[in-house]
Amino acid sequence: MASRPKARVVRLPRSRAKRPARSDRSLLEYGRTVLDAEARAIAAVRLDDRFAEAVRWVLGCRGRVVVTGMGKPGFVAQKISATLASTGTPSHFVHPAEAAHGDLGRITKDDVVIALSNSGETEEILRLLPALKKIGARVVAVTRDRVNPLARAADLVLAIGDVAEACPMGLAPTASTAVLLAVGDALAMTVLANRPFEKEEYALFHPGGKLGRGLMKVRELMRGAEANPVVREDQPLSAAVARMTETPGRPGATSVVDAAGKLVGIFTDGDLRRLVEHGETDFTRPVSSAMGRNPRTVRPDALVVDAARVLRQARIDQVPVVDEEGRPVGLLDVQDLLAAKIL
């Protein structure tokens, strides 16, 4: 086996590399040096036609994209796999050491295996290559160059170049793992940009997170059916108050419709309080005399995050949800958004 080339080291003043920093300024300078080193390493990567071929392999993969790596690249591999999976590409991480003890059964001939190793000499990964060949899975190596053992055995190589680590000893994987992650993200996002994948699917894969919740549709959160209070505009105020009180969840508002069932206004708890404050206690008059006209509305297929923006901008607590013909099919309450942690 070829000897491992010596890692290049980012040249830092010896006093800073070996002695504790004594001031905020020196701490900031050292931290910025690390960021600069990693940024330069990423900027130095040159993608070529092999990257495009890797994208085509992933897009055409009939199985799963299996990502593997050992040590720090292993953590990067897990993140890349998670990004692929969350954006519509079936993927899982396989630990190379565990793979040699049975987890190779997770890999099939229809899979594409992406192996991460800066040196290309990671023993645990190299031991898997003969088995992967027998299985028939295609192997993409993301590694330093095209002549190391991993590269020579892979079907396709994405070379990241000779990366100088940001570690003062040149030992801890830092800039190299940043490059591996950047290349993995570039691969995942290029795949995403070239396959059908909508926000709704992203939300489906993220039901427990804020991003997924924000991509929910209004119909998933609105109060519908019996929980959607509606009165006719010619009904008395007393009927509107009763409907608001009797509706499950007591939303504090009711939609007001005309004889055709189309929305013409909204009557809220705030409207009721203002009537009482002004001594207007004749609740036999029609609700149309006290309702708010031309209310803000949202559609059932609108994103919840957009509906939340309507509530914030208009400084209201409820918004009717109407169909294409202007009929109220639901009511979205600010309390629903709070409960779902949208606000």
N, C-alpha and C positions, 0 to 999 in steps of 0.2 A: 504493500500500500504506500502510495506517495506520502512523503512527509508534509505535514501541515505548514503552509506558509505563515511566516510571522505576522501577527496583527500589527497594522500601523497604528500609531498612537497620536492623538491630537496633542500638539505641543503646547503645554501650558507652563507658566513660570513654576519652577520647582518649589518655591516658597508656598504657592497657592495649592499645589498638588499634594504636599506632604504635611503642611502645618495648618492647624485650624484657622479659619478666617476670623479676623479680629474686629471687623466692622461691618455694618449693614452694606456699605458700598462694595466691599470685597465679596460679600455673599451674593449680592445681585450680579456683580460682574462675572462670577464663576457660573452662576445659574444661566446667565445669558450666553456664556460661552458654550455650554452644553446644548442649549436650544439652537444656537447657530450651527454647531457641528452636525446636529441631527437634520436641520433644515437643508444644509449643504449636501448631506448624504442623499436625501430624498430627491433634491433637485438634480443630482448627478445621474440618476437612473435614466437610461434611454430605452424606451419600449420600442420593439420592432415588430416584424410580421409574426414572430413567434407568439407574441402577446395576443394578436388578433386570432391566431389559430387556437390558442387556449380558450378564448372567449367562445369560438365556434364549438369547441369540444363540450364546453359546459352547456351551451344552448341546446346542443343536440344530444346531451346525456340522457339515456333512457332509464338509468338507475339513479344513484345519488352521487353527489360530489363529496368525497371523503377527504378530509383535511387532517394531516398528521404532522407532528413535530415533537421534538424532545426538549425538555428544559424550558428556557424562556421562549424559544420559537414555538413550543407546544402551547403556551398560553396565547400567543398570537394566532396560532392555528385554530384554537377554540373560538376566538373572536371572529375570525374570518368565516368559519363555518356558521356561527350564529348569525352573522350578517347575511350570508347567502340564504339561510333558512327563513329568515324574517322578511326577505324580499322576494320570495317565490321560488327559490331554487332548493329542492330537497337536499339536505346536507347533514352530515354528522361528523363529529371528531372521533378519531380512533387513536388511542395512546399507543405508540409504537412498541413499547415494552409489553403492554397487555395484549397487543395483537399477536405476538409470538406465543402467547399462552391461551389461544382460543378465539380472540376477538377478530382474527382474520375471517371468521365466519360471517362478520358483518359486511364483508366486501364481496361484490359479485362482478361478473364479467361485464356487466352493463354500467359499472361505476367508473368515474374519473377520480383518481387519487392525486391530490395536490400535497406534495411533500416539501416541508420547509426546513432548510438547514443552511446556515450561512457558509459553513466550511465545506459542506458536502461530504463530510466524513463521519457523521453521526452513526455510531455502530448499530444502535437499535433500529434505525431506518434502513441501513444497508442490509441488515439481516432479513428484512421483509421483502426485498426486491425480487429474489427468485420465486417466492410464493406468489407475489402479485403477478409475475409473468405467467405462472401456471394458471392462475385464476382467470387471467385475460383482461384485467382492468388496465386502463391506460394511465400512465404515471406522468404527471407534470412536476418537474423539480423547480423550486424557487430557491436559487442558491448563488454562490459567489461568482462562479465562472462555468464554462462548459467542458472543463477537462477534469474536474474532480470525480471521485468514484460515483457519487449519486447522479451527477450529470451524465456520465457515460452510460449508466444503466437506465436512465429515464427515456421516455418516448418523446418528451418535449422539455426544453429548458428555458426558463425565464431567468436570465443572469442579472444580478443586481450590482455586480462590480465589487471591487476590493474596498470595502467600507471601513473607514477609520472610526473606531469606537470613541465615544465621548468620555469613557472611563479614563481617569488619569493613569491607571495601570495598563490600559489597553486590554483588559480582561473581561469585565462585566458587559454582557450584550446590551447595548444601548442604541447607538445609531443604527446598527444592523437590524435590530428588532423593529425600530421605527420604519426602516425601509421595507422590511418584510410585510409589515402591517399596511403600509401605504400601497404596495403593489397588490396585496390582497384586496384592499378596498377598491383600487382601480379596476381590478378584475370583476368584483361583485357589482359595482355600479355600472360598468359597461354592459354586463349581462342584463342588469335591470333595465337599462335604457333601450335594450333591443329585444325585449320580450313583453307581451301583454301582462300588465300588472297594475291594477288600479288601487286608489286609496282605500276602497272598501275591503280589498283583500289584505292590505297592510293592517287595517283595523281589526280584521278577523284574527290575524296572527298576534295581535297585541291587545287582547281584551282587558288585561289588568293594568296596563300602563297609561300614563297621562296622554301620550301620543295617540294610542288606540282609542281612548275614550273621546278625545277631541275629534276623531274621525267617525264617530258614531253618527247615524242618521237620526233626525228629529223623531221619526216614527218609532224608533227604539226607546225613546225616553218620554215622549209626550203622554199626557193623560187622555185616553180615548174611551170610547163606549160610555159606560155609566159614569166614569170619572171625568167626562167632558161636559160641563154645564152649558146648556143652551136654552135661551128663552126667545119668544117672538117679540118684536118691537112694540106690538099693541097690548102686550100683557102688562099688568100693573107692577109698580115697583116692588110691592109686597111679594109677588111671585118670583121676581129676580132675587130678592134677598133670601127667600125660602129655598130656591134652587141652589144658591151658593152655600147655604148652610147644610142642606141635605146631601149634597154631592160628596161621595167618598173622598177623603183627603182635604176637604174644605179648601179649595184653591184660592178663595178670596177674589174671584172674578167669574163672570159668566159672559159668554159670547151672546150677541143679540143678532137675530136674523129677521129677514123680511118674510112675506108670505111664501116666497119661492125657496126659502131655506138658505139664502145667501147672506153672508155676513154684512151687517150694516153698522155695527158698533160693538162696544164692550162696556160693561158696567162692573166696577170694582169696589172693594172695601173703601178705597180712598174717596170714590165718588159718594158713597154712603155717608162717610164721616163729614164730608163737606156739606151735604144736605142738612145733617143734624146740627152742625155748627151754625148754619144760617137760618135755623128754625123752620126749614122746609120739610115738614113731617107728614105731608099728604102722600101716603103710599098707595093711594088708589089711582093716581095719574099714571099714564103709560111710561114704561121704562125708557122709551125713545126720547122723553123730555129731559132725561138726566144722564144718558149714556155718553160715552166718548165716541165721537164719530171718526170715520176713516182711521181705524186703529192700525198699528204696525202688524204685519202678519209674516209667517214663514210657511214654507212648503214641507210636507212630510219627508221628502227626499233631500232636504237641505242638510248640511253638516251641522251637528250640534254646536261646534265651535263658532259657526257663522251666526246661528241663532243667539248664542250667548253675546256676541258682539252687538246684535240688535237690542237686546235687553240693556246692555251697558250704555250704549249711545243714547237710547231714548229714556234712560233712567226709569224703567218700568219693571214690574215684578212678574207680569204675565204677558204672554203673546199668543193669540189664536193661531192655530195651524189649519190652513185651508187647502182644499184640493184645487184642481185646475178650474173648476166652475165657481170658486169662491165660497164653497160651503165649508163651515168649520168641522173638521174631522178630529180635532184634538186641541189641547191647551198645554202650553209649555210654561211651567212655573219656575221661578228662580230657585226655589227650594229643591226642585228636581236636579238642577245643575249643581247645586251645592252638595246634594247627597251623592251624586255621581263624581264629585271632585273635579268638575269641569271648571268651576270658579274657585 
